[in-house]
Amino acid sequence: MTQKIGVVIVAAGSGSRFGDPLPKQYHMLGGKSLLGHCIDCFAGHTSADLIQIVYNPDHQDWYDQTIREACCGSDIPQPVAGGTTRQQSVLNGLRALNAKSPDIVLIHDAARPGISDTVITRVIGALKTHAGAIPTLPVADTIKQADGNNIILRSIPRDSLHRAQTPQGFVFKTIFDAHTQFEGQELTDDASLLEQLGVDVVCVEGAASNDKITQRDDFGRAQDWIETTETKETSMSQEEYRAGTGFDVHRFAPGDHCILCGIKVPHTARLDGHSDADVGLHTLTDAILGAIGAGDIGQHFPPSDMQWKGAASDIFLKHAADLVRQRGGRIVNVDLTLICERPKIGPHTPAMRQKVAEILAIDVDRVNVKATTTEKLGFTGREEGIAAQAAVSVAVPVK
């Protein structure tokens, strides 16, 4: 009889150790977010409606973008909110799956995008004879135990040591009951709960590509893995790089602040326009559309359409980024120059970079925002308005 396989993907963390405002599970890797890689891999082993994602509701926009990109995203059930600990987050996911009565469940961390079909198959196979199974790798380095003063006490034989990975697989009822019993406690991983109960958990062979992404250096390692995989697997298209440029102008009107790159900048005037007149985001939108040959902002959001009156311009920029991803592409970097005498842009550029990175769902180090003046010449020199120009680079699959 075919086993009904449930999956819990834990994606509720903030990724504070990763050192970026964009949570690591939503960082792009090979044109797809880390979470997106996990979803697509598990979708090959079970039906999409048995994939339960646990997330942080504060990340809703990033999550929605990931689901739109996933191959089976439209069939994924609504996510459930995580808890204050990973263990509570897993229990929340198991509770959501319980109504669907899976026979076994695979519990996976979204920070492991290098999960492979082979490892998943090994875990599932081991559950035919065991209540729990986890992928592991042997420990290659010599392990030393030290005291509080870092004085070595002893060397620990490494022959029996294993580095645990995910997905950790279990008979559903066994792990659900264990998580319920230990609710409120915090153990290191899901297998630890069964260890506490004396239930055997078997190790199967893991994979180096499945190591967890914790620090920014780990992301570089994962990128190397993706590039190697793309080289070996002809199913993944080669990329070509494209450039796009944008230019926009908005005049000043009576007001007390300007919206620039999504940031409220105090000033003696506002920018006039049909939407919120964010000249920075408008320029970036045009540049991205230009890079993929998709026209300009006016074609997608006509000023004659009243639904865009007063609209926040992040809607426009997100739309342009969505079009890139719908084509299987990714935004490599964006560079924006704001041209004006006043307001002073420099103090606000860090916040602007963070905001643009958030809207585009890319690393902040791929975003540059700077400013210049025209030495009192022209309409910007007369402080009649602000101009902006942008250059972007995108990578898209070769057709």
C-alpha positions as CSV (number, residue, x, y, z in Angstrom):
1,M,0.0,0.0,0.0
2,T,1.3,3.5,-0.9
3,Q,2.3,5.6,2.1
4,K,0.7,9.0,2.4
5,I,3.7,11.4,2.9
6,G,3.3,14.7,4.7
7,V,6.0,17.4,4.7
8,V,6.6,20.2,7.2
9,I,9.0,22.9,5.9
10,V,10.1,25.2,8.8
11,A,10.6,28.7,7.4
12,A,9.7,31.0,10.3
13,G,13.2,32.2,11.3
14,S,14.5,35.7,11.0
15,G,17.9,34.6,9.9
16,S,19.6,37.1,12.3
17,R,23.0,35.4,12.1
18,F,22.9,35.8,8.3
19,G,23.3,39.5,8.7
20,D,20.7,40.8,6.3
21,P,17.2,42.3,6.7
22,L,15.9,39.8,4.1
23,P,15.4,36.5,5.9
24,K,17.7,33.9,4.4
25,Q,14.9,31.6,3.3
26,Y,13.8,34.2,0.9
27,H,17.2,35.0,-0.6
28,M,17.5,34.1,-4.3
29,L,19.7,31.2,-5.3
30,G,20.0,30.3,-9.0
31,G,16.8,32.3,-9.8
32,K,14.7,30.8,-7.0
33,S,14.5,31.5,-3.3
34,L,15.9,29.0,-0.8
35,L,12.3,28.1,0.3
36,G,11.3,27.7,-3.3
37,H,14.0,25.1,-3.9
38,C,12.8,23.1,-0.9
39,I,9.1,23.2,-2.0
40,D,9.9,22.1,-5.6
41,C,12.1,19.2,-4.4
42,F,9.5,17.8,-2.0
43,A,6.7,18.3,-4.5
44,G,8.2,15.4,-6.5
45,H,7.6,13.0,-3.6
46,T,4.1,13.9,-2.4
47,S,1.1,15.9,-3.4
48,A,1.3,19.7,-3.0
49,D,-1.6,19.8,-0.5
50,L,0.5,17.7,1.9
51,I,3.3,20.2,2.0
52,Q,2.8,22.4,5.1
53,I,4.9,25.5,5.4
54,V,5.5,27.1,8.8
55,Y,6.3,30.8,8.4
56,N,6.4,34.2,10.0
57,P,3.3,36.3,9.1
58,D,5.5,39.4,9.1
59,H,7.2,37.9,5.9
60,Q,3.9,37.6,4.0
61,D,5.0,39.5,0.9
62,W,8.2,37.5,0.6
63,Y,6.3,34.3,1.2
64,D,3.7,35.2,-1.5
65,Q,6.4,35.9,-4.0
66,T,8.0,32.5,-3.3
67,I,4.7,30.6,-3.7
68,R,4.1,32.4,-7.1
69,E,7.5,31.1,-8.3
70,A,7.1,27.5,-7.0
71,C,6.1,24.9,-9.6
72,C,3.2,23.8,-7.5
73,G,2.6,27.0,-5.6
74,S,-1.1,27.3,-6.4
75,D,-1.8,24.0,-4.7
76,I,0.2,24.6,-1.5
77,P,-2.2,25.0,1.5
78,Q,-2.2,28.1,3.6
79,P,0.9,28.4,5.8
80,V,0.7,28.3,9.6
81,A,2.5,30.7,11.9
82,G,5.6,29.6,13.7
83,G,6.2,29.7,17.4
84,T,8.9,31.3,19.5
85,T,11.1,28.2,19.1
86,R,11.8,25.8,16.3
87,Q,10.2,23.0,18.3
88,Q,7.0,24.9,18.7
89,S,7.0,25.8,15.0
90,V,7.3,22.1,14.0
91,L,4.4,21.2,16.3
92,N,2.3,23.9,14.7
93,G,3.0,22.4,11.3
94,L,2.2,18.9,12.5
95,R,-1.1,20.0,14.0
96,A,-2.0,21.5,10.6
97,L,-1.1,18.2,8.9
98,N,-2.9,16.0,11.4
99,A,-6.3,16.5,9.7
100,K,-4.9,15.0,6.5
101,S,-3.8,11.9,8.3
102,P,-0.4,11.3,6.7
103,D,1.3,7.9,7.4
104,I,4.8,9.4,7.6
105,V,6.1,13.0,7.8
106,L,9.3,14.6,6.6
107,I,10.4,17.7,8.6
108,H,12.8,20.0,6.8
109,D,14.6,23.3,7.4
110,A,14.1,25.9,4.6
111,A,17.7,26.9,5.1
112,R,18.8,23.7,3.4
113,P,18.0,24.3,-0.2
114,G,20.5,21.7,-1.4
115,I,18.2,18.8,-0.5
116,S,18.1,16.2,-3.2
117,D,15.7,13.5,-4.4
118,T,18.3,10.9,-3.5
119,V,18.4,11.9,0.2
120,I,14.6,12.2,0.5
121,T,14.2,8.7,-1.1
122,R,16.7,7.2,1.5
123,V,14.8,8.7,4.4
124,I,11.5,7.5,3.1
125,G,12.9,4.0,2.4
126,A,14.2,3.7,6.0
127,L,10.8,4.4,7.4
128,K,9.6,1.1,6.1
129,T,11.4,-0.6,9.0
130,H,12.0,2.2,11.5
131,A,9.9,4.8,13.3
132,G,12.4,7.5,12.6
133,A,15.2,8.2,10.1
134,I,17.6,11.1,9.5
135,P,20.2,11.9,7.0
136,T,23.7,12.4,8.4
137,L,27.3,12.9,7.4
138,P,30.4,11.5,9.1
139,V,32.5,13.9,11.2
140,A,35.8,14.4,9.3
141,D,37.6,16.5,11.9
142,T,39.2,15.4,15.2
143,I,36.9,16.4,18.0
144,K,38.3,17.8,21.2
145,Q,36.5,18.3,24.5
146,A,37.7,21.3,26.5
147,D,37.0,22.8,29.9
148,G,35.8,26.3,30.7
149,N,39.4,27.6,30.2
150,N,39.7,26.0,26.8
151,I,42.1,23.4,28.1
152,I,41.7,20.1,26.2
153,L,40.3,17.4,28.4
154,R,40.2,14.6,25.9
155,S,39.8,13.6,22.2
156,I,36.5,12.1,21.3
157,P,36.6,9.1,18.9
158,R,34.8,10.3,15.7
159,D,34.0,6.8,14.3
160,S,30.6,6.9,15.8
161,L,29.9,10.6,15.4
162,H,27.4,11.9,12.8
163,R,26.4,15.4,11.7
164,A,22.6,15.5,11.5
165,Q,20.7,17.1,8.5
166,T,17.1,17.3,7.5
167,P,14.6,16.2,6.3
168,Q,14.2,14.1,9.4
169,G,11.5,11.5,8.7
170,F,9.1,9.8,11.1
171,V,5.9,7.7,11.5
172,F,3.5,10.6,11.8
173,K,1.7,9.5,14.9
174,T,4.9,8.7,16.7
175,I,6.5,12.2,16.1
176,F,3.2,14.0,16.6
177,D,2.6,12.4,20.0
178,A,6.3,13.1,21.0
179,H,6.1,16.8,20.0
180,T,2.8,17.1,21.9
181,Q,4.3,15.4,25.0
182,F,7.4,17.6,25.0
183,E,5.6,20.9,24.1
184,G,7.3,23.8,25.9
185,Q,10.6,22.1,26.1
186,E,13.5,22.7,23.6
187,L,15.5,19.9,22.2
188,T,18.1,20.2,19.5
189,D,16.2,18.5,16.7
190,D,13.2,16.3,16.1
191,A,15.0,13.0,16.4
192,S,16.0,14.1,20.0
193,L,12.4,13.7,21.0
194,L,12.3,10.1,20.0
195,E,15.7,9.5,21.7
196,Q,14.1,10.8,24.9
197,L,11.4,8.2,24.6
198,G,13.8,5.4,23.7
199,V,12.5,5.0,20.2
200,D,15.2,3.9,17.6
201,V,16.1,6.4,14.9
202,V,18.2,5.2,12.1
203,C,20.9,7.2,10.2
204,V,20.9,7.3,6.4
205,E,23.5,8.9,4.1
206,G,23.2,12.6,3.7
207,A,24.8,15.0,1.3
208,A,27.3,17.8,1.5
209,S,25.1,20.0,-0.7
210,N,22.4,19.7,2.0
211,D,24.3,21.5,4.7
212,K,22.5,24.4,6.4
213,I,22.9,28.0,5.4
214,T,23.6,30.0,8.5
215,Q,26.3,32.6,7.7
216,R,26.7,34.7,4.5
217,D,29.8,32.6,3.6
218,D,27.5,29.5,3.5
219,F,25.4,31.2,0.8
220,G,28.5,31.4,-1.4
221,R,29.0,27.7,-0.9
222,A,25.4,27.0,-1.9
223,Q,25.8,29.2,-5.0
224,D,28.7,27.1,-6.0
225,W,26.6,24.0,-5.6
226,I,23.8,25.5,-7.7
227,E,26.2,26.5,-10.5
228,T,27.7,23.0,-10.4
229,T,24.3,21.4,-10.6
230,E,23.3,23.6,-13.5
231,T,26.4,22.6,-15.3
232,K,25.7,18.9,-14.8
233,E,22.0,18.9,-15.4
234,T,20.9,19.9,-18.9
235,S,17.4,20.4,-17.6
236,M,18.4,23.8,-16.3
237,S,18.8,26.5,-18.9
238,Q,21.9,28.6,-19.5
239,E,21.6,32.3,-18.5
240,E,22.3,35.4,-20.5
241,Y,22.8,38.8,-18.9
242,R,20.8,41.9,-19.9
243,A,21.1,45.5,-19.0
244,G,18.3,48.1,-18.7
245,T,18.2,51.8,-18.1
246,G,15.6,54.2,-16.7
247,F,15.0,57.9,-16.4
248,D,12.3,59.9,-14.8
249,V,11.4,63.4,-13.6
250,H,8.9,64.7,-11.2
251,R,8.2,68.4,-10.4
252,F,7.8,69.8,-6.9
253,A,4.4,70.8,-5.5
254,P,3.3,72.2,-2.1
255,G,3.9,69.7,0.7
256,D,6.2,68.8,3.6
257,H,8.0,65.6,2.4
258,C,8.9,63.5,-0.6
259,I,8.6,59.8,-1.0
260,L,12.0,58.5,-2.4
261,C,12.7,54.8,-2.8
262,G,9.8,54.1,-0.5
263,I,11.3,56.3,2.3
264,K,9.6,59.5,3.6
265,V,12.1,62.3,3.3
266,P,11.3,65.6,5.0
267,H,11.3,68.6,2.6
268,T,9.6,71.9,2.0
269,A,7.7,70.4,-1.0
270,R,6.4,67.1,-2.2
271,L,6.8,65.5,-5.6
272,D,3.8,65.8,-8.0
273,G,2.4,62.8,-9.8
274,H,-0.5,60.4,-10.4
275,S,0.8,57.9,-7.8
276,D,2.9,58.8,-4.8
277,A,5.4,60.2,-7.4
278,D,8.4,58.2,-6.1
279,V,10.8,59.1,-8.8
280,G,13.4,56.6,-7.6
281,L,11.1,53.6,-7.8
282,H,9.6,54.7,-11.1
283,T,13.1,54.9,-12.6
284,L,14.1,51.5,-11.3
285,T,10.8,50.0,-12.6
286,D,11.5,51.3,-16.1
287,A,15.0,50.0,-16.0
288,I,13.9,46.5,-15.1
289,L,11.2,46.5,-17.7
290,G,13.7,47.7,-20.2
291,A,16.1,44.8,-19.4
292,I,13.5,42.2,-20.3
293,G,11.9,44.1,-23.2
294,A,8.6,44.7,-21.4
295,G,7.9,48.3,-22.3
296,D,7.7,51.0,-19.7
297,I,5.8,51.8,-16.5
298,G,3.1,53.8,-18.3
299,Q,2.1,50.7,-20.4
300,H,1.6,48.6,-17.3
301,F,0.2,51.3,-15.0
302,P,-1.5,54.0,-17.2
303,P,-1.8,57.3,-15.5
304,S,-5.3,57.5,-17.0
305,D,-6.3,54.6,-14.8
306,M,-7.7,56.0,-11.5
307,Q,-6.9,52.9,-9.5
308,W,-3.3,54.0,-9.5
309,K,-4.0,57.5,-8.2
310,G,-2.0,58.0,-5.0
311,A,-0.7,54.4,-5.2
312,A,2.5,53.4,-3.4
313,S,5.1,52.9,-6.1
314,D,6.5,49.7,-4.5
315,I,3.5,48.0,-6.4
316,F,5.1,49.0,-9.7
317,L,8.6,47.8,-8.8
318,K,7.3,44.5,-7.4
319,H,5.4,44.0,-10.6
320,A,8.6,44.5,-12.7
321,A,10.5,42.1,-10.5
322,D,7.7,39.5,-10.8
323,L,7.9,39.7,-14.6
324,V,11.6,38.9,-14.4
325,R,11.0,35.8,-12.1
326,Q,8.1,34.6,-14.3
327,R,10.6,34.3,-17.1
328,G,12.9,32.2,-14.8
329,G,15.3,35.2,-14.4
330,R,16.8,37.0,-11.5
331,I,17.8,40.6,-10.8
332,V,21.6,40.7,-10.5
333,N,22.0,44.4,-9.3
334,V,20.5,47.8,-9.5
335,D,22.2,51.2,-9.5
336,L,20.1,54.4,-9.0
337,T,21.2,58.1,-9.1
338,L,18.9,60.8,-7.7
339,I,19.6,64.2,-9.1
340,C,18.6,67.3,-7.1
341,E,19.9,70.2,-5.0
342,R,17.5,69.4,-2.1
343,P,16.5,67.5,-0.1
344,K,19.8,66.1,0.9
345,I,19.8,62.4,-0.1
346,G,23.0,61.1,1.5
347,P,21.6,60.6,5.1
348,H,18.7,58.5,3.7
349,T,20.6,56.2,1.3
350,P,21.1,53.3,3.8
351,A,17.3,53.2,4.4
352,M,16.6,53.5,0.7
353,R,18.9,50.6,-0.2
354,Q,17.3,48.4,2.4
355,K,13.8,49.3,1.2
356,V,14.6,48.6,-2.5
357,A,16.3,45.3,-1.5
358,E,13.2,44.3,0.4
359,I,10.8,45.2,-2.5
360,L,13.0,43.3,-5.0
361,A,13.7,40.4,-2.6
362,I,17.5,40.6,-3.3
363,D,20.5,41.1,-1.1
364,V,21.1,44.7,-0.1
365,D,24.7,44.5,-1.5
366,R,23.1,44.2,-4.9
367,V,21.4,47.7,-4.5
368,N,23.2,51.0,-4.8
369,V,21.5,54.4,-4.3
370,K,23.5,57.6,-4.7
371,A,22.8,61.3,-5.4
372,T,24.3,64.2,-7.3
373,T,23.5,67.8,-8.2
374,T,23.6,69.7,-11.4
375,E,25.7,72.6,-9.9
376,K,22.6,74.9,-9.7
377,L,22.0,74.4,-13.5
378,G,18.7,73.5,-15.1
379,F,15.4,72.7,-13.5
380,T,17.0,70.6,-10.7
381,G,19.4,73.4,-10.0
382,R,16.5,75.8,-9.7
383,E,15.0,73.3,-7.3
384,E,11.9,72.8,-9.4
385,G,11.9,69.0,-9.2
386,I,14.0,65.8,-9.0
387,A,15.4,63.7,-11.8
388,A,16.6,60.1,-11.5
389,Q,18.4,57.6,-13.7
390,A,19.1,53.9,-13.1
391,A,20.9,51.0,-14.6
392,V,20.1,47.4,-13.8
393,S,21.4,44.0,-14.7
394,V,19.2,40.9,-14.9
395,A,20.0,37.2,-15.8
396,V,17.4,35.3,-17.8
397,P,17.4,31.8,-19.3
398,V,18.6,31.5,-22.9
399,K,15.7,30.5,-25.0
